[in-house]
Amino acid sequence: MRVYNRINRQIRATELRVIGEEGENFGVIPLEEALRIAKERNLDLIEISSTSIPVVAKIADYGRFQYAEKKKLKEAKTKVHTVEVKSLQVKIGTDDHDLLLKAEKASEWLKEGHRVRLNLFLPGRSKYMNKDFLKERISRMLKLLTENYKIAEEAKASLKGLTMVIEKDNKPKV
């Protein structure tokens, strides 16, 4: 994403709130006066916020300003952590050992900060079983998790069975 700012004669506003290179405030002044001040200092007049009233401009070296903005953008990108939704599928008759393995994987994903979608796969007639019984089957899996979690989406019917989404809870268990 590139950010382009209007500079010097490209600025269209007649009055600007001008900020100096050291952060000093010149107040609201006409465009011509702001350009004169910038020229006296051998710097550029850079439009910072075109949507505010009056428009905000800064007197600075445009090359240095662009470098600093790109650096801020790059730094912000490195701090972004995307949260993925990982899926686990369990059937009604899944054995305790297999559930334990899946719970370990889910705990690992929760530790990394991802959300986990638990799918209770219900083939054929098992889709019409008692809802309480089916929710108890999902809760068996939840009891085996080692990470603190909270339920992001309650168990609800999906095309292939029941689906529940959990995410990491930063609050310790009581």
Residue frames relative to the residue before (quaternion, step in Angstrom):
aa qw qx qy qz dx dy dz
M 1.0000 0.0000 0.0000 0.0000 0.00 0.00 0.00
R 0.1682 -0.7918 0.5822 0.0764 3.56 -0.66 1.09
V 0.2050 -0.7591 0.6074 0.1131 3.52 -1.05 0.81
Y 0.0837 -0.7929 0.6031 0.0242 3.55 -0.67 1.11
N 0.1317 -0.7740 0.6170 0.0537 3.53 -0.90 0.98
R 0.4634 -0.6365 0.5284 0.3175 3.55 -1.13 0.65
I 0.0980 -0.7938 0.5981 0.0504 3.56 -1.04 0.77
N 0.8741 0.0863 -0.0850 0.4703 3.52 -1.31 0.60
R 0.8619 -0.0268 0.0389 0.5049 3.64 -0.62 -1.11
Q 0.5467 0.6119 -0.4045 0.4039 3.63 1.21 -0.16
I 0.5651 0.6053 -0.3802 0.4120 3.59 1.20 -0.48
R 0.2826 -0.8087 0.5034 0.1133 3.57 -0.77 1.08
A 0.5675 0.6249 -0.3853 0.3728 3.61 1.14 -0.51
T 0.4346 -0.7009 0.5002 0.2637 3.58 -1.10 0.67
E 0.7779 0.1634 -0.1010 0.5983 3.58 1.10 -0.67
L 0.1071 -0.8071 0.5806 0.0064 3.54 -1.01 0.90
R 0.3324 -0.6465 0.6319 0.2687 3.53 -1.28 0.46
V 0.1263 -0.8464 0.5171 0.0134 3.56 -0.34 1.26
I 0.1390 -0.7580 0.6354 0.0488 3.51 -1.05 0.97
G 0.4153 -0.7339 0.4890 0.2231 3.57 -0.89 0.93
E 0.7210 -0.4513 0.3172 0.4194 3.55 -1.34 0.12
E 0.7235 0.4033 -0.2270 0.5122 3.59 1.06 -0.73
G 0.6277 -0.5494 0.3337 0.4391 3.60 1.27 0.13
E 0.4501 0.6855 -0.4655 0.3328 3.61 1.25 0.07
N 0.3776 -0.7380 0.5281 0.1840 3.55 -1.10 0.80
F 0.2289 -0.7812 0.5702 0.1106 3.58 -0.73 1.10
G 0.4740 -0.6716 0.4377 0.3643 3.57 1.26 -0.24
V 0.6601 -0.4651 0.3875 0.4447 3.56 -1.30 -0.35
I 0.0919 0.7987 -0.5829 0.1174 3.55 -0.57 1.22
P 0.6060 -0.5589 0.4077 0.3928 3.63 -1.20 0.41
L 0.6643 -0.5328 0.3656 0.3758 3.56 -1.21 0.60
E 0.6622 0.5270 -0.3142 0.4301 3.60 0.85 -0.95
E 0.6594 0.5001 -0.3075 0.4697 3.59 0.97 -0.85
A 0.6417 0.5224 -0.3170 0.4636 3.59 1.01 -0.84
L 0.6473 0.5073 -0.3136 0.4746 3.58 1.01 -0.81
R 0.6295 0.5379 -0.3251 0.4568 3.59 1.04 -0.81
I 0.6553 0.5080 -0.3062 0.4676 3.61 0.94 -0.93
A 0.6544 0.5129 -0.3076 0.4626 3.58 0.96 -0.90
K 0.6661 0.5085 -0.3009 0.4552 3.59 0.95 -0.90
E 0.6208 0.5486 -0.3349 0.4489 3.60 1.04 -0.79
R 0.7326 0.4080 -0.2162 0.5002 3.57 1.06 -0.77
N 0.4012 -0.7281 0.4528 0.3223 3.62 1.32 0.01
L 0.5211 0.5970 -0.4225 0.4400 3.55 1.01 0.93
D 0.4912 -0.6445 0.4983 0.3082 3.56 -1.32 0.02
L 0.3544 -0.6676 0.6031 0.2549 3.53 -1.32 0.42
I 0.0725 -0.8254 0.5592 -0.0254 3.57 -0.48 1.25
E 0.3635 -0.7196 0.5523 0.2124 3.57 -0.84 1.05
I 0.2263 -0.7988 0.5484 0.0997 3.58 -0.61 1.17
S 0.8084 0.0296 0.0308 0.5871 3.57 0.77 -1.05
S 0.1928 -0.8189 0.5339 0.0842 3.56 -0.34 1.27
T 0.6566 0.5407 -0.3135 0.4222 3.61 1.18 -0.41
S 0.6194 0.5539 -0.3600 0.4242 3.60 1.13 -0.46
I 0.2774 -0.7339 0.5950 0.1743 3.55 -1.26 0.42
P 0.4935 -0.3445 -0.7623 0.2379 1.67 -1.03 2.25
V 0.6652 -0.4980 0.3799 0.4064 3.56 -1.33 0.39
V 0.3176 -0.7471 0.5560 0.1782 3.58 -1.00 0.88
A 0.0050 -0.7891 0.6135 -0.0289 3.57 -0.92 0.98
K 0.2233 -0.7711 0.5855 0.1130 3.54 -1.21 0.58
I 0.3155 -0.7109 0.5935 0.2070 3.54 -1.07 0.75
A 0.3030 0.7357 -0.5441 0.2662 3.57 -0.50 1.25
D 0.5783 -0.5224 0.4706 0.4138 3.55 -1.35 0.07
Y 0.4524 -0.7324 0.4383 0.2584 3.59 -0.59 1.18
G 0.6349 0.5415 -0.3287 0.4423 3.60 0.99 -0.78
R 0.6698 0.4802 -0.2881 0.4877 3.56 0.94 -0.90
F 0.6240 0.5484 -0.3283 0.4495 3.57 1.04 -0.84
Q 0.6637 0.4992 -0.3010 0.4687 3.60 0.91 -0.95
Y 0.6372 0.5347 -0.3233 0.4511 3.58 0.95 -0.87
A 0.6728 0.4954 -0.2941 0.4642 3.58 0.91 -0.95
E 0.6519 0.5139 -0.3190 0.4573 3.62 0.98 -0.81
K 0.6528 0.5045 -0.3147 0.4693 3.60 0.96 -0.85
K 0.6337 0.5340 -0.3207 0.4588 3.56 1.05 -0.80
K 0.6434 0.5133 -0.3133 0.4738 3.60 1.00 -0.86
L 0.6528 0.5204 -0.3074 0.4567 3.59 0.95 -0.91
K 0.6617 0.5078 -0.2989 0.4636 3.58 0.94 -0.92
E 0.6515 0.5160 -0.3031 0.4663 3.57 1.00 -0.86
A 0.6473 0.5158 -0.3133 0.4656 3.57 1.01 -0.81
K 0.6379 0.5343 -0.3284 0.4470 3.60 1.03 -0.76
T 0.6668 0.5097 -0.3147 0.4433 3.59 0.98 -0.77
K 0.6714 0.5087 -0.2981 0.4489 3.60 1.13 -0.56
V 0.5643 0.6087 -0.3861 0.4024 3.60 1.24 -0.32
H 0.0883 -0.7766 0.6231 0.0277 3.57 -0.89 0.98
T 0.2544 -0.7775 0.5551 0.1501 3.56 -0.58 1.11
V 0.2755 -0.7540 0.5783 0.1454 3.52 -0.94 0.93
E 0.1811 -0.7825 0.5898 0.0835 3.53 -0.70 1.11
V 0.3323 -0.6873 0.5965 0.2479 3.54 -1.27 0.40
K 0.1568 -0.7897 0.5910 0.0504 3.56 -0.47 1.25
S 0.2488 -0.7934 0.5419 0.1223 3.58 -1.02 0.76
L 0.0820 -0.7480 0.6572 0.0443 3.51 -1.20 0.77
Q 0.1548 -0.7906 0.5862 0.0858 3.55 -0.94 0.86
V 0.0464 -0.7838 0.6187 -0.0289 3.53 -0.89 1.04
K 0.2720 -0.7379 0.5893 0.1847 3.59 -1.09 0.68
I 0.6973 -0.4762 0.3306 0.4216 3.56 -1.27 0.32
G 0.7761 0.3734 -0.1870 0.4725 3.58 0.85 -0.92
T 0.3195 0.7613 -0.5141 0.2325 3.62 1.18 0.31
D 0.4516 -0.7162 0.4764 0.2368 3.54 -0.85 1.06
D 0.6736 -0.5262 0.3481 0.3848 3.57 -1.26 0.51
H 0.6450 0.5244 -0.3329 0.4451 3.61 0.95 -0.81
D 0.6599 0.4940 -0.3030 0.4783 3.59 0.96 -0.87
L 0.6227 0.5316 -0.3331 0.4676 3.57 1.06 -0.76
L 0.6327 0.5400 -0.3239 0.4508 3.56 1.03 -0.83
L 0.6479 0.5120 -0.3129 0.4692 3.60 0.97 -0.86
K 0.6744 0.4829 -0.2935 0.4753 3.58 0.93 -0.88
A 0.6318 0.5278 -0.3290 0.4626 3.59 1.06 -0.72
E 0.6174 0.5335 -0.3411 0.4668 3.60 1.07 -0.72
K 0.6555 0.5028 -0.3072 0.4725 3.57 0.96 -0.87
A 0.6522 0.5086 -0.3099 0.4690 3.58 0.96 -0.87
S 0.6365 0.5257 -0.3213 0.4639 3.60 1.01 -0.81
E 0.6277 0.5336 -0.3239 0.4652 3.56 1.04 -0.82
W 0.6667 0.4941 -0.2957 0.4732 3.60 0.93 -0.90
L 0.6417 0.5161 -0.3263 0.4641 3.58 0.99 -0.80
K 0.6284 0.5410 -0.3302 0.4510 3.57 1.02 -0.81
E 0.6661 0.4907 -0.2852 0.4839 3.59 1.10 -0.74
G 0.5665 -0.6287 0.3687 0.3845 3.59 1.26 -0.21
H 0.5068 0.6521 -0.4279 0.3672 3.61 1.23 0.14
R 0.4456 -0.6214 0.5551 0.3273 3.54 -1.30 0.29
V 0.2124 -0.7752 0.5837 0.1150 3.57 -1.13 0.62
R 0.1970 -0.7570 0.6146 0.1017 3.54 -0.88 1.04
L 0.1725 -0.7750 0.6035 0.0740 3.54 -0.70 1.14
N 0.0978 -0.7918 0.6023 0.0256 3.56 -0.67 1.13
L 0.1688 -0.7404 0.6430 0.0999 3.56 -0.80 1.04
F 0.2394 -0.8058 0.5312 0.1057 3.55 -0.23 1.34
L 0.0697 -0.8074 0.5858 -0.0088 3.54 -0.76 1.08
P 0.1437 -0.8116 0.5612 0.0754 3.59 -0.23 1.22
G 0.8743 0.1241 -0.0790 0.4626 3.57 -1.20 0.65
R 0.8638 -0.0999 0.0972 0.4843 3.53 -0.96 -1.02
S 0.5453 0.6441 -0.4065 0.3501 3.59 1.13 -0.44
K 0.5156 0.6374 -0.4187 0.3906 3.63 1.23 -0.23
Y 0.7226 0.4392 -0.2312 0.4812 3.56 1.17 -0.57
M 0.3856 0.7240 -0.4854 0.3025 3.59 1.23 0.34
N 0.6990 -0.4551 0.3564 0.4211 3.55 -1.34 0.26
K 0.4909 -0.6938 0.4486 0.2764 3.60 -0.76 1.08
D 0.6271 0.5401 -0.3395 0.4469 3.62 1.00 -0.76
F 0.6356 0.5242 -0.3175 0.4695 3.57 1.02 -0.83
L 0.6685 0.5010 -0.2945 0.4641 3.59 0.95 -0.88
K 0.6516 0.5016 -0.3175 0.4722 3.59 0.98 -0.80
E 0.6095 0.5432 -0.3462 0.4621 3.59 1.10 -0.65
R 0.6193 0.5417 -0.3381 0.4569 3.60 1.09 -0.68
I 0.6502 0.4829 -0.3129 0.4961 3.61 1.04 -0.74
S 0.6542 0.5225 -0.3249 0.4399 3.60 0.94 -0.83
R 0.5418 0.5987 -0.3959 0.4373 3.63 1.19 -0.48
M 0.6677 0.4914 -0.2867 0.4801 3.54 0.99 -0.89
L 0.6590 0.5313 -0.3122 0.4313 3.58 0.94 -0.92
K 0.6239 0.5599 -0.3362 0.4292 3.59 1.08 -0.70
L 0.6790 0.5074 -0.2821 0.4493 3.58 1.16 -0.59
L 0.5109 0.6588 -0.4193 0.3594 3.62 1.25 -0.23
T 0.3314 -0.7591 0.5293 0.1837 3.58 -0.98 0.86
E 0.6558 0.4935 -0.3060 0.4825 3.61 1.20 -0.45
N 0.5176 -0.5855 0.5091 0.3607 3.56 -1.24 0.46
Y 0.0091 0.8048 -0.5919 0.0430 3.57 -0.90 0.89
K 0.1414 -0.7341 0.6473 0.1487 3.48 -1.37 0.22
I 0.4991 -0.6596 0.4752 0.3000 3.53 -1.15 0.63
A 0.2698 -0.7754 0.5559 0.1303 3.56 -0.63 1.19
E 0.7792 0.0349 -0.0027 0.6258 3.58 1.05 -0.83
E 0.4597 -0.6915 0.4896 0.2660 3.54 -0.77 1.06
A 0.6299 -0.5259 0.4071 0.4012 3.57 -1.26 0.41
K 0.0945 0.7858 -0.6046 0.0903 3.56 -0.81 1.03
A 0.6105 -0.5744 0.4085 0.3613 3.51 -1.23 0.53
S 0.0726 -0.7662 0.6376 0.0329 3.54 -1.04 0.87
L 0.7515 -0.3958 0.2552 0.4620 3.59 -1.23 -0.04
K 0.7993 0.2960 -0.1429 0.5031 3.57 0.95 -0.84
G 0.8124 -0.1443 0.0902 0.5576 3.59 1.21 0.11
L 0.6843 -0.4061 0.3594 0.4875 3.56 -0.91 -1.04
T 0.0963 -0.7971 0.5952 0.0325 3.56 -1.03 0.81
M 0.0069 -0.7730 0.6337 -0.0283 3.55 -1.03 0.91
V 0.1824 -0.7722 0.5991 0.1079 3.59 -1.03 0.78
I 0.0685 -0.7847 0.6159 0.0140 3.56 -0.93 0.99
E 0.1010 -0.7781 0.6165 0.0654 3.56 -1.25 0.46
K 0.6613 -0.5219 0.3636 0.3976 3.54 -1.27 0.38
D 0.1838 -0.7495 0.6277 0.1020 3.53 -1.06 0.84
N 0.3355 -0.7812 0.4969 0.1737 3.56 -0.62 1.13
K 0.5724 0.5723 -0.3881 0.4408 3.58 1.26 -0.23
P 0.4486 -0.6961 0.4800 0.2895 3.63 -0.85 0.86
K 0.5637 -0.5922 0.4564 0.3510 3.56 -1.22 0.59
V 0.3658 -0.7309 0.5369 0.2093 3.57 -1.05 0.80
